[in-house]
Amino acid sequence: MDGKAMGQAGEVARRWSIDIAMLVAIGLLMGFLGPFASERLPFVGRYAYWMICMVGGGLIGVVADDLLRRRMAKTWPRVALVSVLMTPPVSLLVLATEHFLIGGPFGWRSYARLLWQVWPILLAVLVVRTLAWRRLPGRIETRTVIAPPLPEAEAAFRQRLSAKRRGARLIAIEAHDHYLKVHTDAGEELITLRFADALQELARAHGWRVHRSWWVAADAVEGVRWRRGAGEVRLVGGLMTPVSRTYASTLKEAGWF
């Protein structure tokens, strides 16, 4: 199995682990609350009943949702449709669990009654799962190798720095009104210069503008994270800079995500 396949398998295992953990948590909560007169059951039987129903029924809904996602991209209409389609088989699971675990009746009348009880619970579980996945970090982080900058490409800009930092490694430039904060591996320094003029002097240097007030040196980038339309760059020394949607394409073309 190559690295890409192993990565995909790991992501699938991660998603299943999180889904099962969420369903187990919901099952434990339902066992504690004891709705639909289940509080009358013995302690162990009550929790066993809800764990089977919530984990088993929830996994049926999860599989259906994942399969339908390929044909139906819109989230909430798909969740509503899955909850309706999965109610009959999940109700059958609940009916069988009641019959074999606590000796409940196994017939059409009981089945019809369960349909109206199972559907809102199944819908609620799918909604909770969808909201949970939206809040979980969905980040992309990659790394690429950048050639060192040419000395002459930064020469004009470096002349503006103090002797202590003129030969230091350039990490990033941050705009502050009419001043620039220059980040180097020898510390920070404020200089009087417009951001636009600094960008012009560094036009041939290995670096990118990643935000309206940030420029970063390419060889100083250690990682890029992108989430929900915004991102951040991790630079050497632990410095973090924002990435705006406007300049994200530059990093994308460089292979960072």
C-alpha positions in Angstrom: 0.0 0.0 0.0 1.5 3.4 -1.0 1.6 6.5 1.1 -1.5 8.0 -0.5 -3.6 4.9 0.0 -2.4 4.6 3.6 -3.4 8.3 4.2 -6.8 7.7 2.8 -7.3 4.6 4.9 -6.2 6.5 7.9 -8.7 9.3 7.2 -11.5 6.7 6.8 -10.6 5.1 10.1 -10.5 8.4 11.8 -14.0 9.4 10.5 -15.4 6.0 11.6 -13.8 6.3 15.0 -15.3 9.8 15.5 -18.7 8.7 14.3 -18.8 5.7 16.6 -17.6 7.8 19.5 -20.4 10.3 18.9 -23.1 7.6 18.7 -21.8 5.9 21.8 -22.0 9.2 23.7 -25.6 9.7 22.5 -26.5 6.2 23.5 -25.1 6.7 27.0 -27.1 10.0 27.3 -30.3 8.3 26.2 -29.6 5.5 28.7 -29.2 8.0 31.4 -32.4 10.0 30.5 -34.5 6.8 29.9 -37.1 8.3 27.5 -40.1 6.3 26.2 -40.6 4.6 29.5 -37.2 2.9 29.2 -36.4 4.1 32.7 -38.5 1.2 34.0 -35.9 -1.3 32.6 -33.1 -2.6 34.8 -30.0 -0.5 34.8 -27.9 -2.8 32.5 -30.8 -3.6 30.2 -31.6 0.1 29.7 -28.1 1.0 28.7 -27.7 -2.1 26.5 -31.0 -1.3 24.8 -30.1 2.3 23.9 -26.5 1.4 22.9 -27.8 -1.1 20.4 -30.4 1.2 19.1 -28.3 4.4 18.9 -25.0 2.8 17.7 -26.6 0.3 15.3 -29.3 2.6 14.0 -26.9 5.6 13.8 -24.4 3.6 11.8 -27.2 2.7 9.3 -27.9 6.4 8.9 -24.2 7.3 8.6 -23.6 4.8 5.8 -26.7 6.0 4.0 -25.6 9.6 4.3 -22.1 8.9 3.0 -23.5 6.9 0.0 -26.1 9.6 -0.8 -23.5 12.4 -0.6 -22.1 11.3 -4.0 -25.4 12.2 -5.7 -26.8 14.9 -3.4 -24.3 17.6 -2.4 -26.7 19.9 -0.5 -26.3 19.0 3.2 -29.6 19.7 4.9 -31.9 18.3 2.2 -29.8 15.2 2.2 -29.9 14.8 6.0 -33.7 15.1 5.9 -34.0 12.6 3.1 -31.7 10.1 4.8 -33.7 10.4 8.0 -36.9 9.5 6.2 -35.3 6.6 4.1 -33.6 5.1 7.1 -36.5 5.2 9.5 -38.1 1.9 8.4 -34.9 -0.3 8.7 -33.9 1.4 11.9 -37.4 1.0 13.3 -37.1 -2.7 12.5 -33.8 -2.9 14.4 -35.4 -1.2 17.4 -38.4 -3.5 17.3 -36.2 -6.6 17.2 -34.1 -5.2 20.1 -37.2 -4.6 22.2 -38.5 -8.1 21.4 -35.3 -10.1 22.1 -33.9 -8.0 24.9 -37.0 -7.1 26.9 -39.7 -9.3 25.5 -41.7 -6.6 23.7 -44.3 -7.5 21.1 -43.2 -8.1 17.5 -46.0 -7.0 15.2 -47.2 -4.4 12.7 -48.9 -2.3 15.3 -45.7 -2.0 17.4 -43.7 -1.3 14.2 -46.1 1.5 13.1 -45.8 3.1 16.6 -42.0 3.0 16.4 -41.8 4.8 13.0 -43.0 8.0 14.6 -40.7 7.6 17.6 -37.6 6.6 15.6 -37.8 9.3 12.9 -37.2 12.4 15.1 -34.4 10.7 17.0 -32.7 9.6 13.8 -33.1 13.1 12.4 -31.6 14.6 15.5 -28.7 12.2 15.5 -27.9 13.1 11.8 -28.1 16.8 12.5 -25.8 16.5 15.5 -23.3 14.5 13.4 -23.4 17.1 10.6 -22.9 20.0 12.9 -20.1 18.2 14.8 -18.2 17.5 11.5 -18.6 21.1 10.5 -16.9 22.2 13.7 -14.1 19.6 13.6 -10.8 20.9 12.2 -10.8 20.3 8.5 -7.3 21.5 7.8 -4.8 20.9 5.1 -1.2 21.1 5.9 1.6 20.3 3.5 5.2 21.0 3.1 7.3 21.9 0.1 11.0 22.6 -0.5 12.0 26.1 -1.5 15.3 27.2 -3.0 17.2 29.7 -1.0 16.8 33.3 -2.1 19.3 35.0 -4.3 21.4 37.5 -2.3 20.9 40.3 -4.9 17.1 40.0 -4.8 17.0 41.3 -1.2 20.0 43.5 -1.3 18.2 46.9 -1.7 15.8 46.1 1.1 18.5 44.8 3.4 20.3 48.1 3.2 17.4 49.6 5.2 18.1 47.4 8.2 20.5 47.9 11.0 24.0 46.3 10.8 22.9 43.7 13.3 20.1 42.4 11.1 21.3 43.3 7.6 22.8 39.8 7.2 20.2 37.9 9.2 17.7 35.5 7.7 14.6 37.4 6.5 11.4 35.8 7.8 8.5 38.1 7.2 7.5 41.8 6.9 4.4 43.2 8.7 2.8 46.5 7.7 2.0 49.0 10.5 0.7 52.3 9.0 3.8 54.0 7.6 6.1 51.6 9.4 7.2 48.1 8.7 8.0 45.5 11.3 10.7 43.3 9.8 11.0 39.8 11.3 14.4 38.1 11.1 16.1 35.3 13.0 18.1 38.1 14.7 15.0 39.7 16.1 12.4 42.3 14.9 13.1 45.8 13.7 10.8 48.8 12.8 11.7 50.8 9.7 10.0 53.7 8.0 8.8 52.5 4.6 5.6 51.9 2.8 4.5 48.3 2.4 4.0 48.8 -1.4 7.6 50.0 -1.7 8.9 47.1 0.3 7.0 44.7 -2.0 8.6 46.4 -5.0 12.1 46.0 -3.6 11.4 42.3 -2.9 9.7 41.6 -6.2 12.5 39.2 -7.3 13.0 37.6 -3.8 11.6 34.2 -2.9 8.6 35.1 -1.0 4.8 35.8 -1.2 2.3 38.4 -0.1 -0.2 36.4 2.0 -2.3 39.2 3.4 -2.9 42.9 2.8 -0.3 43.6 5.5 2.0 40.6 5.4 4.8 39.3 3.2 6.7 36.1 4.1 9.9 34.6 2.9 9.4 31.3 1.1 12.2 29.5 2.8 10.9 30.5 6.2 7.5 28.8 5.7 7.1 25.6 7.7 3.4 24.9 7.2 0.1 26.3 5.9 -3.3 25.7 7.3 -6.5 26.5 5.5 -10.0 26.4 7.1 -13.4 27.9 6.2 -12.1 30.4 3.8 -9.2 31.7 5.8 -5.8 30.4 6.7 -2.5 30.9 8.5 1.2 30.4 7.8 3.6 28.9 10.3 7.0 30.3 10.0 10.4 29.4 11.5 10.6 30.5 15.1 6.9 29.9 15.7 5.7 33.1 14.1 2.1 32.8 12.7 0.8 35.0 9.9 -2.7 35.2 8.5 -3.6 34.2 4.9 -6.5 36.0 3.3 -8.7 34.6 0.5 -7.3 37.2 -1.9 -3.8 35.9 -1.7 -4.5 32.2 -1.1 -4.0 31.4 -4.8 -0.4 32.4 -4.6 0.3 29.7 -1.9 -1.8 27.2 -3.8 0.2 27.7 -6.9 3.3 27.1 -4.8 2.0 23.8 -3.8 1.2 24.5 -0.1 -2.5 23.3 -0.4 
